[in-house]
């Protein structure tokens, strides 16, 4: 029956087998990047406050197809791996994002009010 599981993994992106594999990849990236829940970066804070399962469920809820799902998972993994411990996005990028996108990511719409580059803590 191993071939049945492999076929399910390759063809059905909504299967537990496929999704569990993605959860494992997110978990690995989270443990390597160690996002901080105390960060002033709302994306890093969001990633730090969620478990790998919760992050996968968030992506799954946004995806409309296998291609969407795989693309969103890959984007999350890349973000975690590239920005471990560093700010994940610039405040200017978030300020330009539509409110519905911020809301979907769990970022309060008033989060950036009054914040500028000067407001960010400097690294020592």
C-alpha positions in Angstrom: 0.0 0.0 0.0 3.0 2.3 0.0 2.5 3.1 -3.6 -1.1 4.2 -2.8 0.3 6.7 -0.2 2.9 8.0 -2.7 0.2 8.4 -5.4 -2.0 10.3 -3.0 0.9 12.5 -2.0 1.6 13.4 -5.6 -2.0 13.9 -6.8 -4.1 15.1 -4.0 -2.9 18.4 -2.4 -5.8 18.3 0.1 -4.8 14.9 1.5 -3.5 14.6 5.1 -0.3 13.0 3.7 0.5 16.0 1.4 -0.4 18.6 4.1 1.5 16.9 6.8 4.6 17.0 4.7 4.2 20.7 4.3 3.6 21.1 8.1 7.0 19.3 8.6 8.7 21.6 6.2 7.3 24.7 7.9 8.2 23.3 11.3 11.8 22.8 10.1 12.0 26.3 8.8 10.5 27.8 11.9 13.0 26.0 14.2 15.9 27.2 12.0 14.8 30.8 11.6 13.4 31.4 15.2 11.1 34.3 14.5 10.6 36.5 17.6 7.2 37.2 19.0 8.5 40.5 20.5 9.6 41.8 17.1 8.3 45.1 15.8 8.0 43.4 12.4 4.3 42.3 12.2 5.0 39.5 9.8 7.8 38.1 12.0 5.5 38.5 15.0 2.6 36.7 13.2 4.9 33.8 12.2 6.3 33.5 15.8 2.9 33.4 17.4 1.6 30.5 15.2 2.5 26.8 15.2 3.6 25.2 12.0 0.1 23.5 11.8 -1.7 26.9 12.2 0.5 28.4 9.5 -0.2 25.5 7.2 -4.0 25.9 7.9 -3.8 29.6 7.2 -2.1 28.9 3.8 -4.6 26.1 3.0 -7.5 28.4 3.7 -6.1 31.0 1.2 -5.3 28.5 -1.6 -7.8 27.8 -4.4 -5.7 25.2 -6.2 -2.7 22.9 -5.8 -0.6 25.6 -7.6 -1.8 28.3 -5.2 -1.1 26.1 -2.1 2.4 25.0 -3.3 3.3 28.6 -4.2 2.1 30.0 -0.9 4.0 27.3 1.1 7.1 27.9 -0.9 6.9 31.7 -0.3 6.4 31.2 3.4 9.4 28.8 3.6 11.6 31.2 1.6 10.6 34.1 3.8 11.4 32.1 6.9 14.8 30.9 5.6 15.9 34.2 4.2 14.9 36.4 7.1 15.5 34.4 10.2 16.0 36.9 13.0 15.9 39.9 10.6 12.9 42.1 9.9 10.8 40.3 7.3 9.2 43.2 5.5 9.7 46.9 5.4 7.0 49.1 7.0 6.6 50.9 3.6 5.7 47.6 2.0 3.1 46.9 4.6 1.7 50.5 4.3 1.1 49.9 0.6 -0.7 46.6 1.2 -4.5 46.6 0.8 -6.3 46.4 4.2 -7.9 43.0 3.3 -4.5 41.5 2.8 -3.3 42.8 6.1 -6.4 41.5 7.8 -6.0 38.0 6.2 -2.5 37.9 7.6 -3.7 38.8 11.1 -2.1 42.2 11.1 -4.2 45.0 12.6 -4.9 47.7 10.1 -3.8 50.4 12.5 -0.5 48.7 13.3 1.6 51.0 11.1 0.0 54.3 12.1 2.7 56.6 13.1 5.6 54.2 12.5 8.6 55.2 10.4 12.0 53.9 9.8 13.3 56.0 12.7 10.8 54.3 15.0 12.5 50.9 14.5 15.0 49.8 17.1 18.6 49.9 15.9 20.6 46.7 16.1 23.8 46.9 18.2 
